[in-house]
Amino acid sequence: MLQCEIKEGVNYLLQNLNEKDRQLFIKRYIEDLDIETIANEMNTSSSNIYMRISRCKKKLRKLVSKN
């Protein structure tokens, strides 16, 4: 029961990210890909990926603190 609630909570939070950021977050934290691999897959620089992840985490923290 608790696992189901956690899954729903995570899904709710991820739905608040735009599609690209949601995919980035999933690749990094669910699929456990390294930054360089993600950057190559998304045709961008590692520093861009670090920045986007940082912004995603900030947005998600804000959402969690509201609830």
ABEGO torsion letter per residue (X at the ends): XAAAAAAAAAAAAAAABBAAAAAAAAAAAAAGBBAAAAAAAAGBBAAAAAAAAAAAAAAAAAAAAAX
